[in-house]
Amino acid sequence: MKQIWNSFRLAFSMYSIIPARQIDKTKENTKYILCFVPWVGAVIAFLITEWRIVHPYLLDYEFLRSVVCVMIPLLLSSGAFMDGFFRTVDALSSHQPRKGKLEILQDSHSGYFAIITCVSYFLIIVGLWSEMPIDGWPVVALGFILSRTLYGLSIIFLRHSQTSKCSLYVPEGKAKTAVAAILILYTAACAFFMLRMNLTVGLACLAGAAMRPSERPQGYYCNPLPPVIQ
């Protein structure tokens, strides 16, 4: 039980700005952390759906409404996934051999590819939110849970390099099977409710979640992709 509680606290302290007392990132304390990362997405989903209810009473303009929708997950998650996404963009855009890409992934500095992608990313996301029908908001909100679930599955099933810290989050034996089963259950539940709420928007979100870049720096998988809308 203590391991589960510690994993819960670490998930929120590492992947959100929600206050949680820091503890050591040991193999035991991170044993079930991937089960709780989607819970951060659930908090974001709740805030997005609440904003859907109150924003008509506060704002008359769709653009500002959309900006708030983009900023809620970004601020709540403290940009935890964006760092890995932009490093991956820099690595893939460099077209270097595998060794060079891995060096870029470990570099904390952002190149101009990441900056260009950052600007383009937020322009596109704000535009998509401004075009989103109001009844489609709950579907997109579930995407914040789904994306973090897929993140956990990628850490469990995709290969890591020797320098990657992702292996710290992968439990062993029966615990690994249990974590994988829970994440698959999350994925199935999200897909079911997305399609049930709004078939068109749900299919679009699931198609976006299934997309993969054509090339990856093989062997280093840690925050390789951002959540559906971060």
C-alpha positions as CSV (number, residue, x, y, z in Angstrom):
1,M,0.0,0.0,0.0
2,K,2.9,2.4,0.8
3,Q,4.3,1.8,-2.7
4,I,1.0,2.7,-4.3
5,W,0.7,5.9,-2.2
6,N,4.3,6.9,-3.0
7,S,3.7,6.3,-6.7
8,F,0.6,8.5,-6.5
9,R,2.5,11.3,-4.9
10,L,5.4,11.1,-7.3
11,A,3.0,11.1,-10.3
12,F,1.5,14.4,-9.3
13,S,4.8,16.0,-8.1
14,M,6.6,15.1,-11.3
15,Y,3.8,15.7,-13.9
16,S,1.8,18.6,-12.4
17,I,2.0,21.7,-10.3
18,I,-0.4,20.1,-7.7
19,P,1.4,20.2,-4.4
20,A,2.8,16.9,-3.3
21,R,5.6,16.2,-0.8
22,Q,8.8,15.2,-2.6
23,I,10.1,11.7,-2.0
24,D,13.0,9.7,-3.5
25,K,12.6,8.4,-7.0
26,T,13.6,4.9,-6.2
27,K,12.5,1.7,-8.0
28,E,10.1,0.9,-5.2
29,N,8.5,4.4,-5.1
30,T,8.0,4.5,-8.8
31,K,6.7,1.0,-9.2
32,Y,3.1,2.1,-10.0
33,I,3.7,5.7,-11.1
34,L,2.5,5.1,-14.6
35,C,-1.0,4.1,-13.3
36,F,-1.4,7.6,-11.8
37,V,0.0,9.8,-14.5
38,P,-3.4,9.6,-16.4
39,W,-5.0,11.0,-13.2
40,V,-3.2,14.3,-13.9
41,G,-5.0,14.2,-17.2
42,A,-8.3,13.6,-15.3
43,V,-7.8,16.8,-13.3
44,I,-7.2,18.7,-16.5
45,A,-10.2,17.1,-18.1
46,F,-12.3,18.2,-15.1
47,L,-11.1,21.8,-15.3
48,I,-11.7,21.9,-19.1
49,T,-15.3,20.7,-18.7
50,E,-15.9,23.2,-15.9
51,W,-14.5,26.0,-18.1
52,R,-17.0,24.9,-20.7
53,I,-19.8,25.6,-18.3
54,V,-18.7,29.0,-16.9
55,H,-17.0,30.6,-19.9
56,P,-20.2,31.8,-21.6
57,Y,-20.9,33.9,-18.5
58,L,-17.4,35.5,-18.5
59,L,-16.3,35.9,-22.1
60,D,-17.9,37.0,-25.4
61,Y,-15.0,36.1,-27.6
62,E,-14.0,32.6,-28.8
63,F,-10.3,33.4,-29.3
64,L,-9.7,34.2,-25.6
65,R,-11.9,31.1,-24.6
66,S,-9.6,29.0,-26.8
67,V,-6.4,30.5,-25.3
68,V,-7.6,29.5,-21.8
69,C,-8.3,26.0,-23.0
70,V,-4.7,25.7,-24.2
71,M,-3.2,27.3,-21.0
72,I,-5.1,25.2,-18.5
73,P,-3.3,21.9,-19.3
74,L,0.0,23.6,-20.0
75,L,0.1,25.4,-16.7
76,L,-1.3,22.5,-14.7
77,S,1.2,20.1,-16.1
78,S,4.0,22.6,-15.8
79,G,4.9,21.8,-19.4
80,A,6.2,18.4,-18.3
81,F,5.7,16.7,-21.7
82,M,6.7,19.7,-23.9
83,D,10.3,19.4,-23.0
84,G,10.6,15.9,-24.3
85,F,8.6,16.7,-27.4
86,F,10.7,19.7,-28.4
87,R,14.0,17.7,-27.8
88,T,12.6,15.0,-30.0
89,V,11.7,17.6,-32.7
90,D,15.3,18.9,-32.6
91,A,16.7,15.4,-32.8
92,L,14.6,14.3,-35.7
93,S,15.0,17.5,-37.6
94,S,18.8,17.3,-37.3
95,H,18.9,14.2,-39.6
96,Q,22.0,13.1,-37.8
97,P,23.0,9.4,-37.1
98,R,21.5,7.7,-34.1
99,K,24.4,8.8,-31.8
100,G,23.9,12.4,-32.7
101,K,20.2,12.3,-32.1
102,L,20.7,10.8,-28.7
103,E,23.1,13.6,-27.8
104,I,20.5,16.2,-28.8
105,L,17.9,14.4,-26.7
106,Q,20.1,14.8,-23.7
107,D,20.8,18.5,-24.3
108,S,18.6,20.8,-22.3
109,H,19.0,23.7,-24.8
110,S,16.3,24.2,-27.5
111,G,17.2,24.6,-31.1
112,Y,15.4,26.7,-33.7
113,F,13.5,23.6,-34.9
114,A,11.9,23.3,-31.4
115,I,11.1,27.0,-31.4
116,I,9.5,27.0,-34.8
117,T,7.5,23.9,-33.8
118,C,6.5,25.5,-30.5
119,V,5.0,28.6,-32.2
120,S,3.3,26.4,-34.9
121,Y,2.0,24.0,-32.3
122,F,0.3,26.6,-30.2
123,L,-1.2,28.4,-33.2
124,I,-2.7,25.2,-34.5
125,I,-4.0,24.2,-31.0
126,V,-5.6,27.6,-30.4
127,G,-7.2,27.4,-33.9
128,L,-8.5,23.9,-33.3
129,W,-10.1,24.9,-29.9
130,S,-11.7,27.9,-31.6
131,E,-13.4,25.6,-34.1
132,M,-14.4,22.9,-31.6
133,P,-18.1,22.6,-31.1
134,I,-19.1,23.0,-27.5
135,D,-20.6,19.5,-27.3
136,G,-17.2,18.1,-28.4
137,W,-15.3,19.6,-25.4
138,P,-15.9,16.6,-23.1
139,V,-14.5,14.3,-25.8
140,V,-11.4,16.3,-26.2
141,A,-11.1,16.5,-22.4
142,L,-10.8,12.7,-22.3
143,G,-7.9,13.0,-24.6
144,F,-5.8,14.4,-21.8
145,I,-6.3,11.1,-20.0
146,L,-5.8,9.0,-23.1
147,S,-2.6,10.6,-24.1
148,R,-1.0,10.1,-20.7
149,T,-2.2,6.5,-20.8
150,L,-0.5,6.0,-24.1
151,Y,2.6,7.6,-22.7
152,G,2.7,5.0,-20.0
153,L,2.2,2.2,-22.4
154,S,5.1,3.5,-24.6
155,I,7.4,3.4,-21.6
156,I,6.5,-0.1,-20.8
157,F,6.6,-1.6,-24.3
158,L,9.0,0.5,-26.3
159,R,12.8,0.0,-26.1
160,H,15.0,2.3,-24.0
161,S,18.6,3.3,-24.4
162,Q,21.0,2.6,-21.6
163,T,21.1,6.3,-20.8
164,S,17.3,6.6,-20.6
165,K,15.8,7.1,-17.2
166,C,12.5,5.6,-18.4
167,S,13.4,2.1,-17.2
168,L,13.1,3.4,-13.7
169,Y,9.4,3.7,-14.2
170,V,8.9,0.1,-15.5
171,P,8.1,-2.4,-12.8
172,E,9.2,-6.0,-13.0
173,G,7.3,-9.3,-12.9
174,K,3.6,-9.3,-12.0
175,A,3.6,-5.6,-11.2
176,K,4.5,-4.8,-14.8
177,T,1.6,-7.0,-16.0
178,A,-0.7,-5.2,-13.6
179,V,0.3,-1.7,-14.6
180,A,0.1,-2.6,-18.3
181,A,-3.4,-4.1,-17.8
182,I,-4.6,-1.0,-16.0
183,L,-3.3,1.3,-18.7
184,I,-4.9,-0.8,-21.4
185,L,-8.2,-0.6,-19.4
186,Y,-7.8,3.2,-19.3
187,T,-7.3,3.3,-23.0
188,A,-10.3,1.1,-23.8
189,A,-12.5,3.2,-21.4
190,C,-11.4,6.5,-23.0
191,A,-12.0,5.2,-26.5
192,F,-15.4,3.9,-25.6
193,F,-16.7,7.1,-23.9
194,M,-15.1,9.3,-26.7
195,L,-17.1,7.5,-29.4
196,R,-20.2,7.3,-27.2
197,M,-20.2,11.1,-26.5
198,N,-19.6,12.3,-30.1
199,L,-18.7,9.8,-32.9
200,T,-17.1,12.4,-35.2
201,V,-15.0,14.2,-32.6
202,G,-14.1,10.9,-31.0
203,L,-12.8,9.4,-34.2
204,A,-10.8,12.5,-34.9
205,C,-9.2,12.3,-31.4
206,L,-8.5,8.6,-31.7
207,A,-6.9,9.1,-35.1
208,G,-4.7,11.9,-33.7
209,A,-3.7,9.6,-30.8
210,A,-2.7,6.9,-33.2
211,M,-0.5,9.1,-35.3
212,R,3.3,8.5,-35.0
213,P,6.2,10.4,-36.5
214,S,7.7,8.7,-39.5
215,E,11.1,8.5,-37.8
216,R,12.3,8.2,-34.2
217,P,15.7,8.2,-32.6
218,Q,15.6,4.5,-31.8
219,G,16.6,3.4,-28.4
220,Y,15.7,6.5,-26.4
221,Y,12.0,6.7,-25.4
222,C,11.3,9.2,-22.7
223,N,8.5,11.7,-23.2
224,P,8.7,11.0,-27.0
225,L,5.3,12.6,-27.8
226,P,3.2,15.2,-26.1
227,P,-0.4,14.5,-25.0
228,V,-3.1,15.0,-27.6
229,I,-3.3,18.7,-26.8
230,Q,-0.8,18.8,-24.0
